[in-house]
Amino acid sequence: MPWLCRDCFETGPSEDGVTDLCPDCGSARVISHKELNTLSIAHIDCDAFYATVEMRDDPSLKGKPVLVGGKGGRGVIMAASYEARKFGCRSAMPMFKARKLCPQAIIVRPNMAKYSVVGREVRKLMHDTTPLVEPISIDEAFLDLSGTEKLHGGAPAHTLARLADRVENEVGITVTVGLSHNKFLAKIASDLDKPRGFSVVGRSETLGFLDTLPVSKLWGVGKALQRKLHADGFHEIGSLRACSEEFLVERYGSIGSRLSRFSYGNDNRRVDPKGNRKSISSESTFFNDIRSADELIKRLWPLSEKVAARAKAAELSGRVITVKFKTDRFLIRTRRRTLTDPTQLAEVIWRTGADLVKKEARGTAYRLIGIGISDFSPADHADPPDLGNPDGERIKVVEQTIDNVRARFGTDAIKKGRGLKPEKNDRTSRPPAR
């Protein structure tokens, strides 16, 4: 049975099966698995990312329940430390509920500029490891380490252990690794032993591993589909194998094909460095409906900043700007514009969105507004010099300066004038669920 120590990185075979302690350094952080040296698809997830970054920068928070999010009664949790999770607090939970569950929790306002910098630092270490990195969000990605054995002098598992150690020592946060033979299983594996974990799912154990896992672990199964599956008697992933793919498609639509494939642990998706993310967006619901175009445009600015920060963290730029409106009668309208060049600048996103708002807002009462970018290009294609727009380079330099200041001193360290007024009318301000 091959084994690997995640502290001293020694490896070796074990004649007795599982190795509990490293024979070299005595560490208990040892991975033993018969397929350890043959698997190469990984999912890496930063542990409680926003909260961990805040604890890194403020050591007094370590070991305490920390919630990152809005402090208002209608704020939403963006991240909860593992100490806070013990009380039932979780991401996307309304802050007032979390405060009831854990009154002693320390609430920290989010600093997206800082998180973007940290996300890029982690991503750079991933790219130092393999060119096949597929970002999923600011704090997670798939990696394919096939063929890297000679480059790094060891099996992918050994390289991943060293990568996790580099992130911890050079960036100051921790990650959890899931290693398997495809993306679906690697993603599930990374959720088995958090934080600072490393889990392996091999080919030979795939069916047995999936047999007793709840269907909610399947990618694409939300609460509504989960209820329908439960009503039909499907509670564990393995139970889906009793039905043909044709039956599942007839019963659940096109997702039935995926349910069938995944129930057998089959996933032919490659790790794609271009990724499959279709948009980056943020939206805000108001306490009171808004009719004024000027007021809607003001609300659009902090959302544009959040979208820009996420785009920079994901090293993406977008050519299409979309503004979403929801009327007081819950009707959804979207308006979009395609730019000549892709952008990741908050100022460009906001100005484009403001133009769309002016054309759309003509007295209708709106309860929500959102903005997003799509039609992605790499970050190095963003906002090229334009002789027809001499102001563009100045906007870019100013925004880079603001990002650098915020990354060092916090989101509130520097603001543009339009961002100074507090948004007392906002009920929520969060990215829509993906």
Beta strands, then each sheet from edge to edge (+ up, - down):
strand 1: 2-5
strand 2: 11-13
strand 3: 30-32
strand 4: 41-46
strand 5: 66-69
strand 6: 77-80
strand 7: 106-108
strand 8: 133-137
strand 9: 140-144
strand 10: 175-180
strand 11: 198-200
strand 12: 279-290
strand 13: 316-327
strand 14: 332-343
strand 15: 366-378
strand 16: 426-430
sheet 1: 2+ 1- 3+
sheet 2: 8+ 9- 4+ 10- 11-
sheet 3: 6+ 5- 7-
sheet 4: 14+ 13- 15+ 12- 16+
end
